Amino acid sequence: MFRIPYGKKITNKGGSPVILQHGLLDSSYTWVSNFEDESLGYLLADNGFDVWFGNNRGNRYGRNHTTLNPDDGTNNFWAFTWDEMGMIDAPTMIHYVLDKTGYDSVGWVGHSEGTIQMFAAGTSTNNGDEYLKSAIEKVNLFVALAPVAYVSNMQSKLLQFLAHTDVIDRLMNRGIYEFLPYGPIEQVAPEICRRGDKLCDIFLMTVCGPTLQLNSSRIQVYVSETPAGTSSQNMKHWIQGVLNPTFQKYDFGTDELNIQHYGTSTPPSYDLSKLVIPTALFSGSHDYLGDPKDVTKIVNEVPSNKIVYNDIQPDYAHLDFVWAPNAVDRIYNKAISLLQQYKSK
């Protein structure tokens, strides 16, 4: 994790903590990739928050492990999906931040994958995991940017392609357990964008869909850090959601393996009606990953008393929630106001 403990203009240090959790194939860099008056990480710090930046396991900043080596050629490190990000990593980060700050609650702002892991964790407090339960009970507000739980209606060309081919299985069978690692693409993507805005738009649209909101002069900055990598198994979990209109745990592929992991022949589903966290939803009608029809499912299934705010931006795409300069006026100011309202006093 990274941290901005206070802003440049803040004299009272030790503000209420908030965790920012990035999206699929991204990293914590996404929260500070614009100018200081446009990036949510800086804005929260300047508004008195103690800002913590999470990095999901497997990305460029999430490759350290006390016993496992991500480069040993085995799947030992890479055998994870957003299940583990929600059930293990999210509560671990929450407890860590609260232990370090001394506060009794923390805000959580997620984008894309950073929302699905919290939807998973926030609906699982009755599964007997007291460590998870005690962490989720201390989340004072969940701000979901481009919220994702169901993805069967998503239009991402990359994920649709992966869902309707055997590419991921072939990669895993060949011992390629890391998907789009940070490195060569970091060099290729800026060069693509340097050759013209249209080429860059095509590159971004393949993953997340088109956008009208980005500062085109900074696209080379954005793609210099993106994609940041994940596991092939995580990508397989995502494409399972594309093919099967459910919000459920990873399907290991056979009744025997599912029984071994879950005690049932089919993976258990996450029940959004059990979400226990006050939640503010910010979605976009032009979002290819967080499709409006899938977001509607979330709204219909989460208890109405847990949705404290629901905003739909009519022309926002998936990446606009973290990269658009106008997100300050259209998203961040309201999100910061809500975090102020629900934060630890």
Sequence and secondary structure as in RCSB ss.txt:
>XXXX:A:sequence
MFRIPYGKKITNKGGSPVILQHGLLDSSYTWVSNFEDESLGYLLADNGFDVWFGNNRGNRYGRNHTTLNPDDGTN
NFWAFTWDEMGMIDAPTMIHYVLDKTGYDSVGWVGHSEGTIQMFAAGTSTNNGDEYLKSAIEKVNLFVALAPVAY
VSNMQSKLLQFLAHTDVIDRLMNRGIYEFLPYGPIEQVAPEICRRGDKLCDIFLMTVCGPTLQLNSSRIQVYVSE
TPAGTSSQNMKHWIQGVLNPTFQKYDFGTDELNIQHYGTSTPPSYDLSKLVIPTALFSGSHDYLGDPKDVTKIVN
EVPSNKIVYNDIQPDYAHLDFVWAPNAVDRIYNKAISLLQQYKSK
>XXXX:A:secstr
 EEE S TT  S S  EEEEE  TT  GGGGGSS TTT HHHHHHHTT EEEEE  TTSTT    SS  TTSSSS
TTT   HHHIIIIIHHHHHHHHHHHH  S EEEEEETHHHHHHHHHHT TTSS HHHHHHHTTEEEEEEES  S 
 TT   HHHHHHHTSSHHHHHHHTT  EES SSHHHHHHHHHHHT HHHHHHHHHHHH   S S GGGHHHHHTS
    EEHHHHHHHHHHHHS S B    SSHHHHHHHHSSSS  B  GGG  S EEEEEETT SSS HHHHHHHHH
HS GGGEEEEEEETT  TTHHHH TTHIIIIIHHHHHHHHHHS  
